[in-house]
Amino acid sequence: MNIGTFIAILGAVMAAAMAGIGSAIGVGVAGKAAAGVTSEDPDKFSKCLVLQLLPGTQGIYGLLVAFLVFVKIQLFSNVMALTTGEGLSLFAACLPMAIVGFLSALYQSKVAVSGIAMVAKRPEESGKAIILTVMVETYAVLALLVSLLGVMMPTVSGIPA
């Protein structure tokens, strides 16, 4: 394996790891709030569960970006020897998902916790709580799109997308 390939793999790992860490923290924070509400009223479990799960999507997005990098460089069969420039290009393509995935999961969990508090007092407003929480998701989806476009873009040397 050469340095270009290593840099590309590092980018893929960062996308999956950072988005995954943000999601793990986010789901954990929201889970604590949901457990508190559910302990008082078990009937609110399903409404709280939806809000708890939303910060977990960023981890899935990061994994998708990493997997696509691995497929592009043919990691599962015959690893391509990338130039340093090609590796840096793939590394850069992974950064939006790594950074935005991490941060949006953390902020989404804060909105989810507030939504869980809303559900505790007014369970009929759970739809509004979900919409507010999903709004943060928009930025994770935008980062996913940028990363996907960057990963799928043909490289200068002609490696097929």
C-alpha positions as CSV (number, residue, x, y, z in Angstrom):
1,M,0.0,0.0,0.0
2,N,1.3,3.4,-0.9
3,I,0.9,6.8,0.8
4,G,-2.0,7.9,-1.5
5,T,-4.0,4.8,-0.8
6,F,-3.3,5.2,3.0
7,I,-4.5,8.8,2.9
8,A,-7.7,7.8,1.1
9,I,-8.3,5.0,3.7
10,L,-7.6,7.5,6.5
11,G,-10.3,9.8,5.1
12,A,-12.8,7.0,4.9
13,V,-12.1,5.9,8.5
14,M,-12.4,9.5,9.7
15,A,-15.8,9.9,8.0
16,A,-17.1,6.7,9.6
17,A,-15.5,7.2,13.0
18,M,-16.3,10.9,13.6
19,A,-19.9,10.6,12.4
20,G,-20.2,7.4,14.4
21,I,-18.8,9.0,17.6
22,G,-21.1,12.0,17.2
23,S,-24.1,9.6,16.7
24,A,-23.1,7.4,19.7
25,I,-22.9,10.5,21.9
26,G,-26.1,11.9,20.5
27,V,-28.1,8.7,20.9
28,G,-26.8,8.3,24.4
29,V,-27.7,11.8,25.5
30,A,-31.2,11.5,24.0
31,G,-31.5,8.0,25.4
32,K,-30.9,9.3,29.0
33,A,-33.7,11.8,28.5
34,A,-36.0,9.2,27.0
35,A,-35.4,6.8,29.8
36,G,-36.4,9.5,32.3
37,V,-39.6,10.2,30.6
38,T,-40.4,6.6,30.0
39,S,-39.8,5.7,33.6
40,E,-42.6,8.1,34.5
41,D,-44.9,7.1,31.7
42,P,-44.1,3.9,29.8
43,D,-46.8,4.7,27.2
44,K,-44.5,7.5,25.8
45,F,-41.7,5.1,24.9
46,S,-42.4,4.9,21.2
47,K,-42.5,8.7,20.8
48,C,-39.3,9.1,22.7
49,L,-37.6,6.3,20.8
50,V,-38.1,8.0,17.5
51,L,-36.5,11.2,18.9
52,Q,-33.6,9.2,20.4
53,L,-32.8,7.4,17.1
54,L,-32.6,10.5,14.9
55,P,-29.0,11.5,16.0
56,G,-27.9,8.0,15.0
57,T,-28.4,8.6,11.2
58,Q,-25.1,10.5,10.9
59,G,-23.2,7.4,11.8
60,I,-24.9,5.6,9.0
61,Y,-24.0,8.4,6.5
62,G,-20.4,8.2,7.6
63,L,-20.3,4.5,7.1
64,L,-21.8,4.9,3.6
65,V,-19.1,7.4,2.6
66,A,-16.4,5.1,4.0
67,F,-17.8,2.1,2.2
68,L,-17.9,4.0,-1.1
69,V,-14.3,5.0,-0.8
70,F,-13.3,1.4,-0.1
71,V,-15.3,0.3,-3.2
72,K,-13.7,3.1,-5.3
73,I,-10.1,2.1,-4.3
74,Q,-11.1,-1.6,-4.6
75,L,-10.1,-2.3,-1.1
76,F,-12.0,-5.6,-1.0
77,S,-10.2,-7.1,-4.0
78,N,-7.1,-5.5,-5.5
79,V,-6.2,-2.3,-3.7
80,M,-5.4,0.4,-6.2
81,A,-2.2,2.3,-5.9
82,L,-3.3,5.9,-5.6
83,T,-1.1,8.9,-6.1
84,T,-0.7,11.2,-3.2
85,G,-2.9,13.8,-5.0
86,E,-5.6,11.2,-5.5
87,G,-5.5,10.1,-1.9
88,L,-5.7,13.7,-0.7
89,S,-8.7,14.2,-3.0
90,L,-10.6,11.3,-1.5
91,F,-9.5,12.4,2.0
92,A,-10.9,15.9,1.3
93,A,-14.1,14.4,0.0
94,C,-14.6,12.6,3.3
95,L,-14.1,15.7,5.5
96,P,-17.6,17.2,5.1
97,M,-19.2,14.0,6.4
98,A,-16.6,13.6,9.1
99,I,-16.9,17.1,10.5
100,V,-20.6,17.9,9.8
101,G,-21.6,14.4,10.8
102,F,-20.0,14.7,14.1
103,L,-21.3,18.2,14.9
104,S,-24.8,17.7,13.6
105,A,-25.3,14.6,15.6
106,L,-24.4,16.4,18.8
107,Y,-26.6,19.4,18.0
108,Q,-29.4,17.1,16.9
109,S,-29.3,15.3,20.2
110,K,-29.8,18.6,22.0
111,V,-32.9,19.3,19.9
112,A,-34.1,15.7,20.5
113,V,-33.7,16.1,24.3
114,S,-35.8,19.2,24.1
115,G,-38.3,17.3,22.0
116,I,-38.4,14.5,24.5
117,A,-39.1,17.1,27.3
118,M,-42.0,18.4,25.1
119,V,-43.3,14.9,24.7
120,A,-43.2,14.4,28.5
121,K,-45.5,17.4,29.0
122,R,-47.5,17.3,25.8
123,P,-47.4,13.9,24.0
124,E,-49.7,15.1,21.3
125,E,-47.0,17.5,20.1
126,S,-44.5,14.7,19.3
127,G,-44.8,15.4,15.6
128,K,-43.6,18.9,16.1
129,A,-40.7,17.6,18.2
130,I,-39.7,15.2,15.4
131,I,-39.9,18.0,12.8
132,L,-37.7,20.3,14.9
133,T,-35.2,17.5,15.4
134,V,-35.2,16.5,11.7
135,M,-34.3,20.1,10.7
136,V,-30.8,19.6,12.0
137,E,-30.6,16.4,9.9
138,T,-30.8,18.6,6.8
139,Y,-27.2,19.7,7.3
140,A,-26.0,16.1,7.7
141,V,-27.7,15.2,4.4
142,L,-26.0,18.2,2.7
143,A,-22.6,17.0,4.0
144,L,-23.4,13.5,2.8
145,L,-24.2,14.8,-0.7
146,V,-21.0,16.8,-0.9
147,S,-18.9,13.8,0.3
148,L,-20.7,11.5,-2.1
149,L,-20.1,13.8,-5.0
150,G,-16.4,14.2,-4.1
151,V,-15.9,10.4,-3.7
152,M,-17.7,9.6,-6.9
153,M,-15.9,12.3,-9.0
154,P,-13.5,10.8,-11.5
155,T,-9.9,11.5,-10.5
156,V,-7.4,13.3,-12.6
157,S,-5.5,10.2,-13.5
158,G,-8.6,8.6,-14.9
159,I,-9.5,6.1,-12.1
160,P,-13.2,5.3,-12.9
161,A,-15.8,6.5,-10.4
